[in-house]
Amino acid sequence: MKPPDGIGLPFVRSDATHDAVLVIPGIMGTRLAEAATGKELWGMRKAAEYAGRWDLEGGMDALALSPAEREGRFGRIVPKGIIRTPSWAPLLGGVEPYDRLLKRLRTVVVHPDAIAEFGYDWRLPTEYNAGRLAEKIERHLAFWREHKESKAARPFVPDGRPPGMVLIAHSMGGLVAAAASLIPGAMADVRAVLTLGSPFHGAVKAVQVLSAGRGLPGLPRKNLRRLARTLPGIHDLLPSYRCLVVGDDVVPLDAAAVESLGGDRELAQRSFDLHARLRTAVLPGHRIVQGTAQRTLQSLRISAGEAEFLRVGFTRHSDGTLVRDPVSGAPVTTDHGGDGTVFRHATSHGDVTAIPVAQQHTALPRTGSVIDIACGMLTGAAHSGAHLAGGDLGLEVPDTVGAGEPFEILARTRRHRDVTFTVEDPYAPEPRARVMGSRMERVRGEEDLWRARAALPSPGLYRIGAGSGGDPVTRLVMVV
């Protein structure tokens, strides 16, 4: 290439990396198919298919672990790559695709072939998938180092450093990467790891999924619970921090408590053992993006076999003991927030500093400012994250609404500026995705609360967004 001034000297882009990149999706972020028939079980093109399958008794049972899989004989179901269209599951909500992230990453590498995806069977144990990730890192890096574009770029790299590997992992993908780091030599050539909303300490949401159908109406939730209780992947997301309120104390969950709520005792114990090992994991050049400002389950209490889920956590002294009210002695509760799925501090790992982003969990990989962080990590451009998505804006919308039925869109922010909302068709190409949108109204007597009402006439999946400057906070909603 010629330099911009055209004097004929070799020109090398300063905004591109010669490293390889591997994108690791979160749970349900990989398409799955039956090995024998090729029948697609997860990752269908239209969200209406998901709603139909979840509503059928046994409609998603093909994803449940078989007795052979429970014994470690895998291969009945195979991963088919990262999802390309939005997906949906009851309680779990919408699952966003990774296309926007991948598209931008291709602009900051010396050739698109430097980027690969790691699709994995998210139903299976995290440690099994970690072994497959270690193999994928080795294969892709070997491929890229022999690539002609990689060899052409190498003479211009300071100190002649050979290409390394950069991992960008969302949600459960961060746990898979952390488990891979426990495999000797697996991270030897990994230069940096970026995790987006990864629940290193688990998520109370996983308990809610396992207990769905108990005290919660609706066949889809019952079907989800029947499926989830067979899956090691769901159990590996169980919270390992002290989240269970017992009297005036807060203690960790144990396998017996998980079993009492509908989970599998053996899988729960394996999960807690895994999280104990992951505390020692070291990820090279680790950076964390942490979702904030969204109402998020943080703790629970159990009474008569039923769980009550709480959107508050607890304040602790530096020695880990609970801060208590000086009069009543009761633990002091605090809403730490999170990304709507993972409690904010559950994304922490060791002494790694987290970058806060006001965004929903599944929308993190498609958020412009988060993608800027990923690109900056690849190219060495500084990005502090101080001005990132949404500021302090939290978004609340239902998981599902009825066709033609009005529903509320709520936004919470301390900013004294207008808040707007949008409704988009996530299957339509941008910018034609917009369905509707307008200014939200401040709720009288609630200085920090804004509200709008909307109704969507047709069944399907829609993306609801709210913004007050910067990236909007978004969430997928199923209209049934």
N, C-alpha and C positions, 0 to 999 in steps of 0.2 A: 504494500500500500504506500501511496505517496503522502507526505505530510501536508497539512492544510496550506502551507505557503508555497508548495509545489517545487521545492528545491531539489527533489529527487532522492532524499534520504529515506531509509525505512521508517515507517510510521506505525506505532503500536498504540492501540486504544488504551487509555488509562482507566476507562470505565468498564473494562471487561476482565474477567478472571480466566486463567488457564486451568483452574481446578475443575474436577468433576463434581456434579451435584446429584444428590439422591433425595427425592421427595417421598416422605412416609406419611400416609394418611392416617386418620383416626378410625375409631370403631365404626363399622358400617360404611367406611370410605372406599372399600374395594368391592368390585363386582364379583359375584360368586356364581358358579355353574356346576351342574352335575357332570362329573368326569365321563360317565358312561354314555350320556345322551346329549350333552351340550346344553341342556335346558337351563335357561337363566333363572336363578333363584333370588338374586339380589342385584339391583342395578338396572331394572327395567327402564324403558325410555320415558314412560309417562307415570306421573305420581298417582293417577287414578287407579292404576293397576295395583299399587301398594294398598290403597284404601280398600279395594275389593278383596284382596287376599287376606288382609288383617281381619276383615269382617266375616270371612268364612271360617267356620269351625274347622281347625286343622289346616287352614290355608297356608301357613308358613312353617308347618311342622317339618318339612323337608330339611330345614336349616338346623333342627335340633340334633345334638350329638347322638349318634347311634351307639349301641353297646361296644362295637368294634372300635369306634373312635375314642370312646371313653377309656379303652385299654391301650390307646396310643397308636392304633392302626389307622393312619390318616390316608387320604387320597380319594375318598368318595366324592368330595367337593373340592374344586380347584379355583384359585383366584384368577381373575381375568383382567386385571388392570384397575386403575383408579376410576371411580365413578365419573361420568361425563355430564350427567343431568341431576337436578335436585331430587332427593329421595325423602321418604317420610316414614316414621314409625310412631305408634301411640306412646305417649309419655316422653319418649326420646325426642320427639319433634322432628323438624326438618334437618336434612343432611345436605350441606352445600357441596357442589363440585369444586375441583381444584384448578379449573381451566384458566382462571384469571391469574393465579399465582404462576402457573407453568408458562403462560404466555409472556409475562414480564421477565421471568428468569432467563428465558431464551435470548433476551436482548442484552444480557450482561455476561455472557460466556462467549468464548472465541468461536464456538460452533454449537448449534442446537444438540448435536449428538453427545455433548458433555453432560446433558441432563437425562436422568432416568427416573422411573417411578418404581417404588417397591410396593406392589400389591400383595396383600397377604390375607389368609383366612382368619378374620378377626374373631371367629367363634372359638378358636383353639387357644391353648395356653400361651401366654406371653413369651415364656422362655423357649417354646418350640419356634415361634415366629422370630425370636431373636437369633436363633441358629441359622434360619433361612436368610435373615438380614446380613449376618456376617458373611455368608457365601455371596450374597448379591454385591456387597461392598467390594469384595475381592475381584469378582468377575467384571463389574462395571469399570473399576479403576484400571484393571489390566487392559480392557478394551480401549478405554480412552487414552491411555499412555501410548498405545500403538497406533492411534488414529493420526492420519496425516496432518490434520489441522492442529492437533496437540503438539506434534513434533515441530511443525512450522513456528509455533508460538514460543517454544521452549528457549531458543537462544536469546530472547528479549526479556526473560524473567530475571530479576535481580538475583544474583548468587546461583543462578542455574537450578533453582529448586524444582524438582520434578512435580508434576501435578499431584495434588492431594485430593481428599474427598471432603465435601461439605454436606452435612445432613440437615434437612429441614423437615421437622417432624411435628405433626399436629395431634393433639389429644393423646389417645392410646399409643400413637406412633412414638411419642417420647418415652413411654414405658418400654416399648420394644427396643429402642435405641439404648436405654439405660441397662436393660438386661443383656444386650449384646456386648456392652462394655465390660461385663463380668467374664466374657469368654477371652482367654489369653490371646493377645495379638489382634483381636478383632478391630480395635480402634487405632492400630499402629500408624495407619496412613490417613486417619481422619484429622483434618485441620481444625474444623469448627462444627458445632452443633447448635441449631436454633430450634427451641421447642415452643410451640404455640398452645397455651392452655392445657399443657399435659398434667394430668392428675397424679403427680408423684406420691401424694399422700391419699389418693383415692377421692371418691365423691359420694356424698350421701344419696345423690340421685340414683346410684346403682342399687342401693337398698330399696328405694321406692320402686324401681323397675321390678326387682325380685318379689316385692310384696304386692304388686299391682293385681287387682282383682279382689283383694281383701278390703271390703268397705268402699270400693270404687266401682261405680256402675260401668257397664259397657263390655261387650264381647271382645273388641280388639285388645283391651287391657288384659283380660283373662288369657287370651291367646298369647300375648307378649310374655306374661309371667310363666306360662307353661313352657314356652321356648327358652326364656332366659335362665330358668333354673337348671337347664342342662348344659349351659355354656361356660366353660372356663374363662373365656374372654370377658364376659360380664362380671363374673366373680372377681377377676383380677382388678376391677375398678372399685372394689369395696373400700370404704374409708379406713385408713390405718391410724389416723390420729384420734385423740380423745374427743368423741362426738356424742356419746350416749349419756343422756341425763338420767342419773339414778339418785333419787332423793335430792340432797343438796350437793351432790358431787357430779363430776363429768368424767367418764371412764372410756377406754377403747371398747369397740365391739369385739365380740369373740365369735367363734364358729357356732356355738350353741345359740346365741342370740340371732344370728343370721338364719339358722335352721328354723327357729321359732317363727320367723316372719315369712317363710316360704322358700328360702334359699337351700342350697346343697351344703351340708356340713363339711364334707371332705373337700369340695372345691373352695369353700370359704377358708378353711385352714391352710390350703396350699397358697391362697392369695396372701394371707397374712404373713406366711413364711417368705413369700417372694418379696413383699414390701420391706421386710426386715433386711433382706440381702441387698435390695436396691438402695438402701441408705448409704451403702459403702461404694456405690457406683460413681465413677468419675468420667464425665463427658468432656472431651477436649474442647477448649475454646467455647465453653457453653454460654449461651445467652438465652434468657427466658422472656417471652411475651406473656403477660398476665392479664386476663380479662377482668374488668372492674365495672362498678356502677350498676350492675344488673342484680335484681333480687334473686338470691341463690340459696338453696337448701344447704345448711351448715351443720345442723345437729338434729337429734331426734330423741324421743323417749318412747318406751314400750309399756303398754298397759293392756292386760288381758289378751296378750297375743297380737295386739294391733299397734302399729307404729304411728306416732304423731310427728310429722316432719316440721322442723323449725327453720325459719330464715334468719336465725341469729346464731352467733358464736359466743365465745367467752374471752374475757380479758385475763391475761396471765402476767404474773411477776417475772422477772428475769430468771428466776430459778424454776419456773414452770408451774408454780402453784397458782391457784385461782385467786383473782382479785375478788374480795367479798365486800358486800355492803356492811359498813361499820355498825349499823343498828340491827338489821335482821340476820346478818351472816350469810345471806343468800349470794350465790355467785353473780357477778355483774355481767349482764349480757351486752353484746355489741354486734351490730350488723356490719360485718367486714365486707359484705358484698362478694362479687365474683363475676362470672360470665354467664350466669343463668343456669349453668350445669355444674361447673367446678368452683368450689369455694376458693376465694382469692389466694389465701396462703397455702392451699393444698397444691398449688403449682410450684411452690418453692423447692429448691434442691440444693443442699449444702449452703455455701456462702455466696452463691451466684446472685447477683443483683438482677431484679426483675424490672422490665419496662412495662408500666401500666397502660392499658388501652381500654377505653370504655366501649366494649363490644360484646355481642353475644358469642357463645362458644363456637358454633359451627360456622359463623361468619368471619372468624379471625383470619383464615387463609385467603379470603377474597377482599379484605379491607386494604385500601390503598396505602395507608401509612404503615401497616404491618408488612406489606410487600416491599415498601421502601426500606424497611429495616433488613429484610432478607437480602435485597439487592446490595445494600450498603455493606453488609457483612461479607458478601462475596468480593466486592471491589475495594473494600477498605475505606469507603466513604463514611464519615462520622454521621451518626443519627442518634440523638439523645432520647428521642421519644417524648420530649416535654410537651409537644404541641399535638399529640396524636388524637386518634378518632374520638369524636364526640365529647371530649373533655370529661365531664362528669355525668353525661346523659345516660339515663337508664330507660329501657323500653319494656313495656308490659303489654302483651297481646295473648289471646287464648291460643292453645295448640290447634284446636279445631273449632270451626263455626259452621252453622247451618247455612245453606244457600239461601240468599235473600233475607237472612236475619241480621238486623243491626247488631254490631259489636263495638266495644270500646277499644281505642288505642290510647294508652297512657304513656306519658314521658315525664321523667323526673330530672330536674336540673336546677342547679343554683345560679345558673347564668341568667342575667336579666336581659335576655334578647329573645326574639321570636323563635318559636319551634315550628317546624313544618313536618308533614308526614307525606309519604308516597306509598302507593300500592302498585306492584309490578307483576307482570307475568314472567316468571323466571325462565320459561322456555322460549320466549321471544328474543330475537337478537336486539342488543342495545343499538340505538336509543329508543327503539319502538316498544320497549318492555313496559313503559308507563301505562297503567290502567287508570289511576286517579291520584290526586294529591292536592293538598291545600294547607293553609295555616292552621295550627292547633290553637285552642283557646285555653287561657289560664283558668284553672279551677278556682272559683271564688273561695276565699278563706284558706287556700292552700298555695302559698307563694311559690313553692318549688314544683307544683304539679300542673301538667298540661294535659288536655284531653281532646280527642276527636272521635266522631262516630262514623262508621262506614258500613256498607252492606255490599256483598258480592253475589251477583245473581247466579253464577255458574259454578258447579263443582270443579275442584282442581286445586293445585298448589299455587300460592301467591307469596310474594316477598313483601313484607311490611317494613318500612323504614321510617326513622325519625331523625331529624338533624337540627342543629342550631349553629352551623358553621363547621367546616371540616368534613371528615367522612361521616356518613349517616350510620346509625346503629340499626341493624336489620335482623329480621327473624322470619322464618318460613311458617306459613299458616295453611292448614288443610281445610278447604271448604267442602262439606259433604252434603 
